[in-house]
């Protein structure tokens, strides 16, 4: 059976067993699916961008702090054109996903990805983490090196302090009562490059939805985990994609990682892009990812 030759492929039986409900939006070269994966202790709502071809590798992806998978709405379709399936995960407490939010560690959040992969019969995969998701992704690659072939980190902080004004990002992400103009103002100061088109920032502001309880739980997970436990991201190949105008995760994070890990790490700097680099320059991000993934195929 073709499915046995490609363990990363989801079978119809698997979908039925997991009681996954799909909302399909078919494009010329890919299918976009929303699914709910029940892992027992929690349920996770995921979005899947899948090529129409049968031969592909799987990339799991995590968004930033308290954010949903819409952050990958441009990157997902672009990666499918390169032959990859992207499964973006709404983490605990986000957009219908469930699970305990108290007293977590990054190990717990990393374990969620493994539980989802196990349910979907994905034995080995590439891992991507954007913003806060980069921390969980690095933790995952560290404690499950046999499952993660490569690691992509987008707008990845954790080493160098943010250059934003204290409280501005929290206000943007936690205050649901802000006006559209207030959101745009704060997004400009924390998420986007000054060069980014106004329409992109306004679209972001209008669609901005965050889950403060989930963000709080993720923050506690970070505080409950030592930096040295996750910062290296295991021993495999790493791609970092960093906006040169990112004030929330300054590009110095990338420079220090490159100096520390040398040829193991590929650093791509994106001009006129900030913390929302995947929304500002999705083609550049997807191209860098595809080139990196092709150099590091699943073994």
KAPE-V600963 format. One record per residue. N is the residue number from 0. RES is the residue in one small letter. PSI is psi in whole degrees, 0 to 359 (* if undefined). NEAR is the number of other ideal C-beta (glycine too) atoms within 12 Angstrom. Layout:
BEGIN
n:N res:RES psi:PSI near:NEAR
n:N res:RES psi:PSI near:NEAR
END
This chain:
BEGIN
n:0 res:x psi:141 near:10
n:1 res:x psi:323 near:12
n:2 res:x psi:327 near:16
n:3 res:x psi:329 near:10
n:4 res:x psi:335 near:10
n:5 res:x psi:86 near:23
n:6 res:x psi:346 near:23
n:7 res:x psi:353 near:37
n:8 res:x psi:135 near:28
n:9 res:x psi:129 near:33
n:10 res:x psi:161 near:21
n:11 res:x psi:322 near:12
n:12 res:x psi:321 near:13
n:13 res:x psi:316 near:21
n:14 res:x psi:317 near:22
n:15 res:x psi:316 near:12
n:16 res:x psi:320 near:15
n:17 res:x psi:359 near:27
n:18 res:x psi:46 near:14
n:19 res:x psi:130 near:28
n:20 res:x psi:129 near:18
n:21 res:x psi:146 near:24
n:22 res:x psi:111 near:16
n:23 res:x psi:139 near:16
n:24 res:x psi:98 near:18
n:25 res:x psi:133 near:17
n:26 res:x psi:180 near:18
n:27 res:x psi:321 near:11
n:28 res:x psi:3 near:21
n:29 res:x psi:167 near:28
n:30 res:x psi:132 near:27
n:31 res:x psi:126 near:32
n:32 res:x psi:140 near:31
n:33 res:x psi:134 near:31
n:34 res:x psi:152 near:35
n:35 res:x psi:123 near:29
n:36 res:x psi:118 near:41
n:37 res:x psi:115 near:25
n:38 res:x psi:10 near:25
n:39 res:x psi:295 near:16
n:40 res:x psi:351 near:17
n:41 res:x psi:164 near:31
n:42 res:x psi:137 near:30
n:43 res:x psi:128 near:43
n:44 res:x psi:123 near:34
n:45 res:x psi:155 near:49
n:46 res:x psi:135 near:40
n:47 res:x psi:124 near:44
n:48 res:x psi:117 near:40
n:49 res:x psi:134 near:40
n:50 res:x psi:156 near:32
n:51 res:x psi:344 near:18
n:52 res:x psi:162 near:19
n:53 res:x psi:345 near:17
n:54 res:x psi:104 near:19
n:55 res:x psi:165 near:35
n:56 res:x psi:156 near:36
n:57 res:x psi:137 near:42
n:58 res:x psi:119 near:49
n:59 res:x psi:147 near:51
n:60 res:x psi:139 near:50
n:61 res:x psi:136 near:50
n:62 res:x psi:189 near:46
n:63 res:x psi:189 near:48
n:64 res:x psi:117 near:46
n:65 res:x psi:13 near:36
n:66 res:x psi:157 near:43
n:67 res:x psi:180 near:35
n:68 res:x psi:359 near:39
n:69 res:x psi:343 near:31
n:70 res:x psi:337 near:45
n:71 res:x psi:14 near:42
n:72 res:x psi:335 near:28
n:73 res:x psi:321 near:30
n:74 res:x psi:319 near:41
n:75 res:x psi:303 near:42
n:76 res:x psi:325 near:30
n:77 res:x psi:322 near:30
n:78 res:x psi:326 near:44
n:79 res:x psi:328 near:35
n:80 res:x psi:338 near:27
n:81 res:x psi:3 near:30
n:82 res:x psi:19 near:27
n:83 res:x psi:147 near:43
n:84 res:x psi:125 near:41
n:85 res:x psi:125 near:50
n:86 res:x psi:106 near:43
n:87 res:x psi:132 near:48
n:88 res:x psi:124 near:52
n:89 res:x psi:116 near:39
n:90 res:x psi:177 near:53
n:91 res:x psi:131 near:39
n:92 res:x psi:9 near:33
n:93 res:x psi:125 near:41
n:94 res:x psi:45 near:28
n:95 res:x psi:348 near:27
n:96 res:x psi:147 near:38
n:97 res:x psi:178 near:25
n:98 res:x psi:155 near:34
n:99 res:x psi:139 near:22
n:100 res:x psi:359 near:27
n:101 res:x psi:144 near:17
n:102 res:x psi:42 near:14
n:103 res:x psi:163 near:31
n:104 res:x psi:169 near:27
n:105 res:x psi:335 near:40
n:106 res:x psi:321 near:26
n:107 res:x psi:314 near:31
n:108 res:x psi:324 near:46
n:109 res:x psi:321 near:41
n:110 res:x psi:331 near:30
n:111 res:x psi:319 near:45
n:112 res:x psi:318 near:46
n:113 res:x psi:319 near:31
n:114 res:x psi:319 near:30
n:115 res:x psi:315 near:45
n:116 res:x psi:318 near:34
n:117 res:x psi:317 near:23
n:118 res:x psi:328 near:30
n:119 res:x psi:9 near:36
n:120 res:x psi:37 near:24
n:121 res:x psi:107 near:35
n:122 res:x psi:322 near:21
n:123 res:x psi:145 near:29
n:124 res:x psi:169 near:43
n:125 res:x psi:149 near:45
n:126 res:x psi:136 near:53
n:127 res:x psi:135 near:54
n:128 res:x psi:129 near:51
n:129 res:x psi:132 near:49
n:130 res:x psi:235 near:46
n:131 res:x psi:328 near:42
n:132 res:x psi:340 near:48
n:133 res:x psi:329 near:47
n:134 res:x psi:312 near:46
n:135 res:x psi:321 near:50
n:136 res:x psi:320 near:49
n:137 res:x psi:322 near:48
n:138 res:x psi:317 near:44
n:139 res:x psi:313 near:45
n:140 res:x psi:333 near:43
n:141 res:x psi:316 near:31
n:142 res:x psi:347 near:29
n:143 res:x psi:59 near:32
n:144 res:x psi:336 near:22
n:145 res:x psi:348 near:19
n:146 res:x psi:336 near:32
n:147 res:x psi:116 near:40
n:148 res:x psi:319 near:37
n:149 res:x psi:165 near:43
n:150 res:x psi:125 near:51
n:151 res:x psi:128 near:50
n:152 res:x psi:122 near:54
n:153 res:x psi:129 near:52
n:154 res:x psi:55 near:51
n:155 res:x psi:116 near:49
n:156 res:x psi:198 near:40
n:157 res:x psi:336 near:39
n:158 res:x psi:311 near:31
n:159 res:x psi:133 near:22
n:160 res:x psi:150 near:14
n:161 res:x psi:152 near:28
n:162 res:x psi:4 near:22
n:163 res:x psi:164 near:28
n:164 res:x psi:135 near:16
n:165 res:x psi:132 near:12
n:166 res:x psi:341 near:15
n:167 res:x psi:317 near:25
n:168 res:x psi:317 near:37
n:169 res:x psi:321 near:23
n:170 res:x psi:318 near:23
n:171 res:x psi:316 near:39
n:172 res:x psi:337 near:34
n:173 res:x psi:343 near:24
n:174 res:x psi:105 near:19
n:175 res:x psi:354 near:16
n:176 res:x psi:8 near:10
n:177 res:x psi:147 near:22
n:178 res:x psi:166 near:14
n:179 res:x psi:319 near:18
n:180 res:x psi:324 near:15
n:181 res:x psi:320 near:19
n:182 res:x psi:317 near:32
n:183 res:x psi:316 near:26
n:184 res:x psi:311 near:22
n:185 res:x psi:324 near:32
n:186 res:x psi:321 near:40
n:187 res:x psi:325 near:32
n:188 res:x psi:341 near:28
n:189 res:x psi:335 near:38
n:190 res:x psi:330 near:45
n:191 res:x psi:156 near:40
n:192 res:x psi:148 near:33
n:193 res:x psi:336 near:20
n:194 res:x psi:350 near:19
n:195 res:x psi:137 near:30
n:196 res:x psi:137 near:19
n:197 res:x psi:324 near:18
n:198 res:x psi:324 near:14
n:199 res:x psi:317 near:29
n:200 res:x psi:320 near:32
n:201 res:x psi:320 near:21
n:202 res:x psi:318 near:23
n:203 res:x psi:313 near:35
n:204 res:x psi:319 near:28
n:205 res:x psi:329 near:18
n:206 res:x psi:6 near:20
n:207 res:x psi:118 near:32
n:208 res:x psi:125 near:26
n:209 res:x psi:160 near:38
n:210 res:x psi:95 near:31
n:211 res:x psi:321 near:23
n:212 res:x psi:319 near:24
n:213 res:x psi:319 near:37
n:214 res:x psi:320 near:32
n:215 res:x psi:316 near:25
n:216 res:x psi:321 near:33
n:217 res:x psi:322 near:43
n:218 res:x psi:320 near:27
n:219 res:x psi:321 near:23
n:220 res:x psi:320 near:36
n:221 res:x psi:316 near:32
n:222 res:x psi:330 near:16
n:223 res:x psi:4 near:22
n:224 res:x psi:129 near:28
n:225 res:x psi:141 near:17
n:226 res:x psi:317 near:20
n:227 res:x psi:345 near:13
n:228 res:x psi:337 near:25
n:229 res:x psi:342 near:35
n:230 res:x psi:327 near:32
n:231 res:x psi:337 near:27
n:232 res:x psi:39 near:43
n:233 res:x psi:211 near:30
n:234 res:x psi:3 near:19
n:235 res:x psi:183 near:33
n:236 res:x psi:142 near:31
n:237 res:x psi:137 near:41
n:238 res:x psi:130 near:43
n:239 res:x psi:129 near:47
n:240 res:x psi:113 near:46
n:241 res:x psi:132 near:47
n:242 res:x psi:136 near:41
n:243 res:x psi:339 near:29
n:244 res:x psi:17 near:32
n:245 res:x psi:116 near:44
n:246 res:x psi:339 near:34
n:247 res:x psi:318 near:41
n:248 res:x psi:82 near:45
n:249 res:x psi:147 near:28
n:250 res:x psi:340 near:34
n:251 res:x psi:332 near:25
n:252 res:x psi:316 near:38
n:253 res:x psi:317 near:36
n:254 res:x psi:319 near:20
n:255 res:x psi:321 near:22
n:256 res:x psi:318 near:34
n:257 res:x psi:318 near:25
n:258 res:x psi:325 near:15
n:259 res:x psi:319 near:19
n:260 res:x psi:358 near:27
n:261 res:x psi:228 near:12
n:262 res:x psi:343 near:12
n:263 res:x psi:336 near:23
n:264 res:x psi:130 near:34
n:265 res:x psi:122 near:29
n:266 res:x psi:122 near:30
n:267 res:x psi:122 near:33
n:268 res:x psi:134 near:27
n:269 res:x psi:116 near:35
n:270 res:x psi:148 near:19
n:271 res:x psi:44 near:21
n:272 res:x psi:148 near:37
n:273 res:x psi:217 near:41
n:274 res:x psi:338 near:49
n:275 res:x psi:35 near:46
n:276 res:x psi:325 near:46
n:277 res:x psi:343 near:50
n:278 res:x psi:328 near:43
n:279 res:x psi:315 near:39
n:280 res:x psi:60 near:36
n:281 res:x psi:326 near:28
n:282 res:x psi:320 near:22
n:283 res:x psi:316 near:28
n:284 res:x psi:312 near:40
n:285 res:x psi:321 near:38
n:286 res:x psi:317 near:22
n:287 res:x psi:318 near:34
n:288 res:x psi:313 near:44
n:289 res:x psi:317 near:33
n:290 res:x psi:317 near:21
n:291 res:x psi:315 near:34
n:292 res:x psi:322 near:33
n:293 res:x psi:331 near:21
n:294 res:x psi:345 near:16
n:295 res:x psi:64 near:28
n:296 res:x psi:156 near:20
n:297 res:x psi:128 near:28
n:298 res:x psi:* near:14
END
